[in-house]
Amino acid sequence: MTTLLRKQKTGPIVVEEYDAAADAKKRISLRHARTKYFRVRSLSDGSFLLEPRVLVPPRAISARVMKMLDQSAENLEKGVASPPIDLTPFRKRLPTARPKAPPEGHQTS
């Protein structure tokens, strides 16, 4: 008997498979998600395709900006920083947060 071997297409393989139930707001939780954001595609057969997303690809940040960020991080670790900024003039312009009065008939202890 001759067995024919087919070449398999290389691509993603299933690493984990589990059932998830949607909550009252039609949300599901992803276990062990490596990224926070996903591109979601809703397909005509009712299935969904999730692709991991990076909001700012690392290549989008120029080498000059990366160098400045690294230098700023080094300076922060060394303690090289500007003196504290006095924000009191700005606080005078902002409305102060006042605690809400308890409702009538409510007794505080």
Phi and psi in degrees as GROMACS dihedral restraints (atoms count N, CA, C in turn):
[ dihedral_restraints ]
;  ai    aj    ak    al  type     phi  dphi    fc
    3     4     5     6     1   -98.2    20    10
    4     5     6     7     1   132.7    20    10
    6     7     8     9     1  -108.5    20    10
    7     8     9    10     1   126.8    20    10
    9    10    11    12     1   -92.4    20    10
   10    11    12    13     1   128.5    20    10
   12    13    14    15     1  -102.0    20    10
   13    14    15    16     1   127.5    20    10
   15    16    17    18     1   -99.0    20    10
   16    17    18    19     1   142.9    20    10
   18    19    20    21     1   -73.5    20    10
   19    20    21    22     1   131.4    20    10
   21    22    23    24     1   -88.3    20    10
   22    23    24    25     1   143.0    20    10
   24    25    26    27     1   -73.1    20    10
   25    26    27    28     1   136.8    20    10
   27    28    29    30     1   -81.8    20    10
   28    29    30    31     1   141.0    20    10
   30    31    32    33     1   175.2    20    10
   31    32    33    34     1  -168.5    20    10
   33    34    35    36     1   -62.7    20    10
   34    35    36    37     1   145.2    20    10
   36    37    38    39     1  -116.0    20    10
   37    38    39    40     1   155.6    20    10
   39    40    41    42     1   -74.2    20    10
   40    41    42    43     1   120.7    20    10
   42    43    44    45     1   -98.9    20    10
   43    44    45    46     1   -37.3    20    10
   45    46    47    48     1  -146.5    20    10
   46    47    48    49     1   142.7    20    10
   48    49    50    51     1  -138.2    20    10
   49    50    51    52     1   129.6    20    10
   51    52    53    54     1  -152.8    20    10
   52    53    54    55     1   162.4    20    10
   54    55    56    57     1   -93.9    20    10
   55    56    57    58     1   141.7    20    10
   57    58    59    60     1  -131.7    20    10
   58    59    60    61     1   141.7    20    10
   60    61    62    63     1  -109.2    20    10
   61    62    63    64     1   139.2    20    10
   63    64    65    66     1   -77.8    20    10
   64    65    66    67     1   141.2    20    10
   66    67    68    69     1   -83.6    20    10
   67    68    69    70     1  -169.7    20    10
   69    70    71    72     1   -62.0    20    10
   70    71    72    73     1   -27.5    20    10
   72    73    74    75     1   -96.3    20    10
   73    74    75    76     1    15.4    20    10
   75    76    77    78     1    61.5    20    10
   76    77    78    79     1    41.4    20    10
   78    79    80    81     1  -110.2    20    10
   79    80    81    82     1   150.8    20    10
   81    82    83    84     1  -125.8    20    10
   82    83    84    85     1   159.6    20    10
   84    85    86    87     1  -108.5    20    10
   85    86    87    88     1   137.2    20    10
   87    88    89    90     1  -100.0    20    10
   88    89    90    91     1   129.5    20    10
   90    91    92    93     1   -85.8    20    10
   91    92    93    94     1   141.3    20    10
   93    94    95    96     1    55.0    20    10
   94    95    96    97     1    35.9    20    10
   96    97    98    99     1   -69.1    20    10
   97    98    99   100     1   130.8    20    10
   99   100   101   102     1   -87.0    20    10
  100   101   102   103     1   -17.5    20    10
  102   103   104   105     1  -125.7    20    10
  103   104   105   106     1   162.2    20    10
  105   106   107   108     1   -92.6    20    10
  106   107   108   109     1   -30.4    20    10
  108   109   110   111     1  -115.2    20    10
  109   110   111   112     1   145.2    20    10
  111   112   113   114     1  -136.3    20    10
  112   113   114   115     1   148.0    20    10
  114   115   116   117     1   -90.7    20    10
  115   116   117   118     1   123.3    20    10
  117   118   119   120     1  -108.1    20    10
  118   119   120   121     1   129.8    20    10
  120   121   122   123     1  -120.1    20    10
  121   122   123   124     1   123.9    20    10
  123   124   125   126     1   -93.5    20    10
  124   125   126   127     1   122.6    20    10
  126   127   128   129     1   -96.5    20    10
  127   128   129   130     1   159.8    20    10
  129   130   131   132     1   -65.5    20    10
  130   131   132   133     1   -21.4    20    10
  132   133   134   135     1   -87.0    20    10
  133   134   135   136     1     5.7    20    10
  135   136   137   138     1    93.9    20    10
  136   137   138   139     1    -3.0    20    10
  138   139   140   141     1   -90.9    20    10
  139   140   141   142     1   164.4    20    10
  141   142   143   144     1  -123.6    20    10
  142   143   144   145     1   144.1    20    10
  144   145   146   147     1  -117.8    20    10
  145   146   147   148     1   121.5    20    10
  147   148   149   150     1  -109.0    20    10
  148   149   150   151     1   128.0    20    10
  150   151   152   153     1  -120.1    20    10
  151   152   153   154     1   129.4    20    10
  153   154   155   156     1   -59.9    20    10
  154   155   156   157     1   141.5    20    10
  156   157   158   159     1  -123.9    20    10
  157   158   159   160     1   145.8    20    10
  159   160   161   162     1  -115.9    20    10
  160   161   162   163     1   123.8    20    10
  162   163   164   165     1   -64.1    20    10
  163   164   165   166     1   -39.4    20    10
  165   166   167   168     1  -126.6    20    10
  166   167   168   169     1   108.6    20    10
  168   169   170   171     1   -63.2    20    10
  169   170   171   172     1   141.8    20    10
  171   172   173   174     1   -55.6    20    10
  172   173   174   175     1   -30.8    20    10
  174   175   176   177     1   -70.0    20    10
  175   176   177   178     1   -18.4    20    10
  177   178   179   180     1   -74.6    20    10
  178   179   180   181     1   -19.8    20    10
  180   181   182   183     1   -89.0    20    10
  181   182   183   184     1   124.4    20    10
  183   184   185   186     1   -69.4    20    10
  184   185   186   187     1   159.5    20    10
  186   187   188   189     1   -62.3    20    10
  187   188   189   190     1   -35.5    20    10
  189   190   191   192     1   -63.7    20    10
  190   191   192   193     1   -45.3    20    10
  192   193   194   195     1   -66.2    20    10
  193   194   195   196     1   -40.8    20    10
  195   196   197   198     1   -61.2    20    10
  196   197   198   199     1   -39.6    20    10
  198   199   200   201     1   -64.2    20    10
  199   200   201   202     1   -42.0    20    10
  201   202   203   204     1   -63.9    20    10
  202   203   204   205     1   -40.7    20    10
  204   205   206   207     1   -63.4    20    10
  205   206   207   208     1   -43.6    20    10
  207   208   209   210     1   -62.1    20    10
  208   209   210   211     1   -42.4    20    10
  210   211   212   213     1   -65.8    20    10
  211   212   213   214     1   -40.0    20    10
  213   214   215   216     1   -65.0    20    10
  214   215   216   217     1   -39.7    20    10
  216   217   218   219     1   -64.5    20    10
  217   218   219   220     1   -41.1    20    10
  219   220   221   222     1   -62.6    20    10
  220   221   222   223     1   -43.4    20    10
  222   223   224   225     1   -62.8    20    10
  223   224   225   226     1   -39.1    20    10
  225   226   227   228     1   -64.8    20    10
  226   227   228   229     1   -41.5    20    10
  228   229   230   231     1   -65.2    20    10
  229   230   231   232     1   -33.7    20    10
  231   232   233   234     1   -78.3    20    10
  232   233   234   235     1   -13.5    20    10
  234   235   236   237     1    89.0    20    10
  235   236   237   238     1    10.5    20    10
  237   238   239   240     1   -82.8    20    10
  238   239   240   241     1   110.0    20    10
  240   241   242   243     1  -152.8    20    10
  241   242   243   244     1   163.3    20    10
  243   244   245   246     1   -74.4    20    10
  244   245   246   247     1   160.7    20    10
  246   247   248   249     1   -65.9    20    10
  247   248   249   250     1   159.8    20    10
  249   250   251   252     1   -59.4    20    10
  250   251   252   253     1   148.4    20    10
  252   253   254   255     1   -96.3    20    10
  253   254   255   256     1   131.7    20    10
  255   256   257   258     1   -83.2    20    10
  256   257   258   259     1   114.1    20    10
  258   259   260   261     1  -101.3    20    10
  259   260   261   262     1     7.8    20    10
  261   262   263   264     1   -61.3    20    10
  262   263   264   265     1   -36.1    20    10
  264   265   266   267     1   -60.9    20    10
  265   266   267   268     1   -32.2    20    10
  267   268   269   270     1   -77.4    20    10
  268   269   270   271     1   -31.3    20    10
  270   271   272   273     1   -65.7    20    10
  271   272   273   274     1   -30.9    20    10
  273   274   275   276     1   -65.6    20    10
  274   275   276   277     1   -29.6    20    10
  276   277   278   279     1   -80.4    20    10
  277   278   279   280     1   -25.9    20    10
  279   280   281   282     1   -82.2    20    10
  280   281   282   283     1   142.3    20    10
  282   283   284   285     1   -68.8    20    10
  283   284   285   286     1   141.9    20    10
  285   286   287   288     1   -81.4    20    10
  286   287   288   289     1   146.6    20    10
  288   289   290   291     1   -81.8    20    10
  289   290   291   292     1   122.1    20    10
  291   292   293   294     1  -108.6    20    10
  292   293   294   295     1   138.3    20    10
  294   295   296   297     1   -66.1    20    10
  295   296   297   298     1   144.0    20    10
  297   298   299   300     1   -71.2    20    10
  298   299   300   301     1   141.8    20    10
  300   301   302   303     1   -72.6    20    10
  301   302   303   304     1   142.3    20    10
  303   304   305   306     1   -65.8    20    10
  304   305   306   307     1   152.2    20    10
  306   307   308   309     1   -61.9    20    10
  307   308   309   310     1   153.8    20    10
  309   310   311   312     1   -58.9    20    10
  310   311   312   313     1   141.2    20    10
  312   313   314   315     1    84.7    20    10
  313   314   315   316     1    -6.2    20    10
  315   316   317   318     1   -88.8    20    10
  316   317   318   319     1   126.5    20    10
  318   319   320   321     1  -101.5    20    10
  319   320   321   322     1   134.7    20    10
  321   322   323   324     1  -101.2    20    10
  322   323   324   325     1   146.5    20    10
